[in-house]
């Protein structure tokens, strides 16, 4: 049995691989880049479901016997700003800047040095030989600043410091981030659910 993650993001594929190894998941993880998997939902769940479903539909039924097809979506939410950018995190634009620079510019213009924030992730998994799917979520709270620190991770990681830590995700050792992140929490929940739904022995 194999895991297939519907994504075109190499960073995300690498991060999930590391998280799952830490959970002693011995199923190989591969990329399934489906061009039609457009993030047009209004919730993380809708986008994750759309990705996973597009992965299922892109493969002949005979090829799905040993696949668990995964789709995910995540975002950064600022409660003081109506939870923006939220589900639009990967497409957030402000003054025609990249996502991270746009958020930093937004906070600077609003004279905000730091503000409470949370990262949220949803994962949807379609099971092999079945129309059933599992959905799990994870979240981590912290603060976000306009000051970027660290070169690790991707996206908003250098702006986000999780509660209980002084390092941003961009400064953290990848092993530590893969233990505390929203993506890690969602993956742990999913792995527990999969073990209950499928024979996933070593």
N, C-alpha and C positions, 0 to 999 in steps of 0.2 A: 504494500500500500504506500502511496506517495501523497504528499501535500503539494498542491499547486496554488500559488498566490497570484491573483489577477492584479498585475501592477506593471507600470513602465518605469518604476522608481527603483533603481539599483540600490540606493541607500536603504530603502524600506525592506527590500528583500534580504539584504545583509543583516539588518537589525533583527528581523524576525528569525533568521537562521540562528543567530547568537542567542536570542531569548529561548528558543525551543531547545537548543542544546543544553542550556542551563536547567531546563525542566526535565532533562533526560529523555527527551523525545528523539527516538532513533529513526523516525520516518524522514526520508529525504525531502527537502523543500526545493521546489523549482518555480521559475517564473512562468506565468502564462499571460503574455501581453496581448490583451484583446482590444483592438482599436475602437470598437463600438462602446466601450465601457465609459460613457461620459458621466461626469458628476453633475447631474442636474436635479438631484433630489433636494428636498427642503430639510431633511434630517440626515445625520450620519448613518443611521440604520438604512435609510432608503438608498443612499449611495453605495454602502457596503453590499446590500442585497443586489443592487443592479449589477455591480461588478462580478459578484459570484455567479449570478444567474447568466450573465453574458458569457462567462467562462464555460458553464455547463452547455449552453446552446452552441458554442463554437466547436464542440468536439462530437464526433459520431458516438452514438450510445455505446457501441462496442468498445470504445476507447476509455470509458469511464469506470470500468469495473474495479479498478484499484486506485481511483483518484478521490481525494477529498479536496474540493475546490473552495478556496478562501477568497473573500473580498473584504476590504476594510476601508474605513474612512475615519479621519481624525481632525481635530481642530483645536485652536487656542481660543479660550473665552475670557473676556474681561467683564466681570459682573457690573462694574461701575459704568460701563459703556454699552449697556444692553446686550451683553455677551458677544459683542463683535470681536474679531471677525468670524468666529464660530465656524459654521459649515462652509463658509466662503474663504477659509484661511489660506488654502492653496492658490486662491485667485484674488487675494486682497490687494488692491492697488490704491495708492495715495500719492498724488503728484508724479504719477508714471514711474514709480520706483518698484524695485523688487519687493516681495512680501516682507522680508525682514526689515529692509530699509524703510519701507512704507510705514510699518508699525512704529518704528523708532521715530520717524518724522511726525507721525500722528500724535504720539505721546509728548514729544517736544513742543509741538504747537499748542497743545492743551496744558502745557506747563506741569506735566506729571512726571515726577522723578521715578516713582514706582507705584504699582497698583496691584491689588489681588488678582489672581488669574488661575485658570485651571486648564489642563490639557485633557481632552476627552477622546476616547477611541472606541469604535464599534467594529466587531468582526462578525461576519456571517460565513458559515461553512455549510456547503451542500455535501451530503453524505453519498458514498458510492452506491450505485444500484438503488437509489431511493430519491423520491421527490421531497423528502424532508430536509429541513435545514436547521442549524443551531445558530443562535445569535447571542453574543456576549459583549459586555462593555467593561471599560476600565477608565478611571480618572485619577489625576493627581493634582493637588492644589499647591499653590505657591505664589510668587510674585513675578511680575514682568517689568522690566525697566527699558529705558531708551538706550542704555549703555550696553553694547554688545561685548561679551566676554567669552573667549574660548573659540577654538576652531574645529572642535569635534562635533559630531552629530550633523544635523541638517535642518533646514527650515528655520523655525523660531528658537531652536535650542539655545543659542548663545544669549538670548534675552530672558530665559526662564530659569528661575531658581526655585526648586521644590521646597516645600515646608520641611524644616528640620535640617537643611543643608545650607552651606555658604557658597557652594559652587553652582554655576549654571550647568544646564545639560551640555552646553558647549565646552565646559571645562572638565566635566566628569570623566573618569575612566569608563570606557564603554561597558565594562562588566557591571559597574555600579548603576549606571543609567538603565541597563537592561534588567535590573532588579526592581527599580522603583518607578519606572515610567508608566504612563497610561497604557502604552502598547503592551508592556510586560504584564500589567494587571489584567488586561483583556485576554491576552494569550494564556495566562494561567487559568483563568475561568474557562476558556474554550478547551484547553487540554484536559481539564477535569471532566468537562461535559463529554468530550469525545471518548475518554476512557470508559465512561458509563454507557455510551451508546454503541461502541464498536469493540471488537476483540483486538486490542492494541498492545499485545505482549511484546517483550524484547525479541 
